Amino acid sequence: MIRDDGSQPDTAKRIAQEMIVNDRISVLAGFTFTPVALAVAPLATEAKIPEVVMAAGTSIITERSPYITRTFFTIAQVTMPMAQWAGKNVKKVVTLVSDYAPGHDAEKMFSEEFKKGGGEIVANLRVPCRARTSRRICSARATPTRTASSCSFRAAWPALSRGSMPSAG
């Protein structure tokens, strides 16, 4: 059974509730964006059914319910190698992230790891994904295969734009 939540948390919650109560489903699966996965987490917990998150990458998702599992990578898995590379090649950076959970996750993970390598964060900037100017920057919202970290720091490092970061994994 497939239903489209339009990537809207309220819609996802309503659909999940209908599927649990009316259709008596035994597994909820999908969840492209973090806010959608988090909105459904309490329902999965209450109904005691698995919620399989297939694309949302924010680290906290699996902490919101013992019934959540993830088949996708986390933002930290992408961001930490990038920060390690930057720590060896760049002294100061400005982070630019989408202003929602995945961006905050990327900012936190990157900043912590970059500082361990002796780097300095000059500023942390957050851009609302609904803003007209951020559509190109925050492509993670429209394209699940591009993570917040890949759009977040690209502007800060010309090396990334040229693709000269082979050791980052």
C-alpha positions in Angstrom: 0.0 0.0 0.0 1.6 3.3 -1.1 0.4 6.8 0.0 2.0 10.1 -0.8 2.5 12.4 2.2 3.9 15.2 0.0 6.8 15.4 2.4 4.6 17.2 4.9 4.8 16.0 8.6 1.1 16.6 9.4 0.0 14.7 6.2 2.3 11.9 7.0 1.0 11.6 10.6 -2.6 11.6 9.3 -1.9 8.9 6.7 0.1 6.8 9.1 -2.8 7.0 11.6 -5.3 5.9 8.9 -3.1 3.0 7.8 -2.6 1.8 11.4 -6.2 2.0 12.4 -8.2 1.4 9.2 -5.9 -0.8 7.2 -4.2 -2.6 10.1 -0.8 -2.4 8.5 2.1 -4.2 10.2 5.0 -2.0 9.0 5.4 1.7 8.1 8.2 2.4 5.6 9.5 5.3 3.5 10.2 8.7 5.2 12.3 10.8 2.9 12.7 13.8 5.2 13.5 14.0 8.9 10.4 16.0 10.0 8.2 13.4 8.4 9.9 10.5 10.1 9.8 12.3 13.5 6.1 13.1 13.1 5.2 9.4 12.7 7.5 8.1 15.4 5.0 8.4 18.3 2.4 6.5 16.3 4.8 3.7 15.6 5.6 3.5 19.3 2.0 3.6 20.4 1.0 0.9 17.8 4.1 -1.1 18.5 4.9 -1.5 14.7 8.2 -1.0 12.9 8.9 2.3 11.2 11.5 1.7 8.5 13.2 5.0 7.6 14.6 4.8 4.1 16.0 8.2 3.4 16.0 10.7 6.3 19.5 11.1 7.6 19.4 13.1 10.8 21.1 11.2 13.7 18.3 11.6 16.3 15.6 9.8 14.3 16.3 6.3 15.7 16.3 7.8 19.3 12.6 8.8 19.0 11.2 5.3 19.0 12.4 1.8 19.8 10.4 0.8 16.7 12.4 2.8 14.2 15.2 1.3 12.1 17.1 3.1 9.3 18.3 1.7 5.9 20.0 5.0 5.0 23.2 6.7 6.1 23.3 9.4 8.7 24.5 13.0 8.2 27.4 12.3 10.5 28.7 9.5 8.3 29.1 12.0 5.4 30.0 15.0 7.4 32.7 13.6 9.7 35.1 12.5 6.9 34.6 15.9 5.2 35.5 17.7 8.4 38.6 15.4 8.9 39.7 16.3 5.3 39.1 20.0 5.9 41.0 19.9 9.2 44.1 18.8 7.3 43.7 21.2 4.4 41.8 24.3 5.6 42.4 26.4 8.7 39.2 28.5 8.9 35.7 27.9 7.6 32.3 29.3 7.6 29.6 26.7 7.7 26.4 27.2 5.7 23.6 24.7 6.4 19.9 24.3 5.8 17.9 25.5 8.8 16.2 22.3 9.8 17.3 19.1 11.6 19.6 17.7 9.0 21.4 21.0 8.6 21.8 21.4 12.3 23.1 17.8 12.5 25.6 18.5 9.8 26.7 21.8 11.4 27.2 20.1 14.8 29.1 17.1 13.5 31.3 19.1 11.2 32.1 21.7 13.7 33.0 19.2 16.4 35.2 17.1 14.1 36.8 20.2 12.4 37.8 21.7 15.7 39.4 18.4 16.8 41.7 18.8 13.9 42.7 22.3 15.0 40.4 24.2 12.6 38.5 27.4 13.4 34.8 28.0 12.7 34.5 31.7 11.7 30.7 31.6 11.6 27.8 29.2 11.4 25.1 30.3 8.9 21.7 28.8 8.6 19.5 29.3 5.6 15.7 28.6 5.7 15.0 26.0 3.0 11.7 27.8 2.1 13.6 30.9 1.2 13.7 31.7 -2.5 17.5 32.2 -2.4 18.2 28.9 -0.7 16.6 26.6 -3.3 19.8 25.9 -5.1 21.9 25.7 -1.9 19.5 23.4 -0.1 19.1 20.8 -2.8 19.0 18.2 -0.1 15.4 19.0 0.5 14.5 18.3 -3.1 16.9 15.6 -3.8 17.3 12.9 -1.1 20.6 11.6 -2.5 22.2 15.0 -1.8 22.7 15.3 1.9 22.6 18.5 3.9 26.4 18.2 4.4 27.1 18.1 0.7 25.2 21.3 0.1 26.2 22.9 3.4 29.9 23.2 3.0 30.4 23.3 -0.8 30.3 27.1 -0.9 33.0 27.3 1.8 35.5 25.2 0.0 36.4 25.7 -3.6 38.3 22.4 -3.5 34.9 20.6 -3.1 33.5 22.3 -6.1 36.5 21.2 -8.2 36.0 17.6 -6.8 39.5 17.5 -5.3 38.6 15.7 -2.2 39.3 12.0 -3.0 40.3 11.0 0.5 37.0 11.9 2.1 35.4 8.6 1.3 
